[in-house]
Each structure stands twice: as structure tokens, then as C-alpha cells.
Amino acid sequence: MTEWTIIKTKGEYEPWWFFEDWEETILDRFRFNEKEEAFKKYKIVAEEMIQNYPHHALKKQVLFAAWNEEEIEYCEDCEDDIQTFHGLILMEDGKVYTPEPEEVNTWFSEVAAFETKLID
């Protein structure tokens, strides 16, 4: 059986940077057995993030980042302010999901339709 997971992150980099410690940025996980239920939850959470943060970026239709330029934290190691990013990831069996073209049009187009910077 396929496991679908929606992961919410918060950290100093966008969710498509899977650095060694990326799992430490996880705030929440939502698990589903049905793809449609996962897609619905992804859409709901993405829309909430779009409403709460003025800046957005999207990669591969399912790696979504949102931020507010005023939300920064001081990094002692680098002696500078670091931007905080809120991320959203859709995974299928532990791997980033690649949506089919028809899924992009039906499920993910509304996320990308906002003032979102698409990143290839």
C-alpha cells in the first residue's frame, strides 16, 4: 500500500534543499493511504500558507516555500540575520512526488496560480 505524506517545515532554507539535517526542520507530518486525501490536505495547507505569508516559491509543483521578510533569526555562527522559510512537501512512499500533467492541472494549478515564483 502506498503511503502519502504531507510535511510542514520551518527553517533557514526552502524545502527543496534536503541537507543532512533537513528533518530537524519538520513541524508536522500528515499521513494518508489515499492519494486524493493527501492532495486535498496539501491544497488546504498551501492555501493557508499563501494567506499567511506574502512571498512564495514553488518547485516541482509539490515543494512549496512561503515567507515573510520580517521573520528572521540571528545566526551566531554566521553573525548575520537569516530568513525563516515555511515549507510544504508532498511525498509518496518517502520520496518527493512527481505529479502527472493532469494532476498539475486539476490539483496543483491553484497553488501555482497565486503570485508564486515557479522554480525549475
Secondary structure, DSSP 8 states (H G I E B T S, - for coil): ---EEEEEEEESS-TT---TTGGGGEEEEEEESSHHHHHHHHHHHHHHHHHH-SEEEEETTTEEEEE-TT-EEEETTTTEEEE-EEEEEEEETTEE----HHHIIIIIHHHHHSS-EEE-
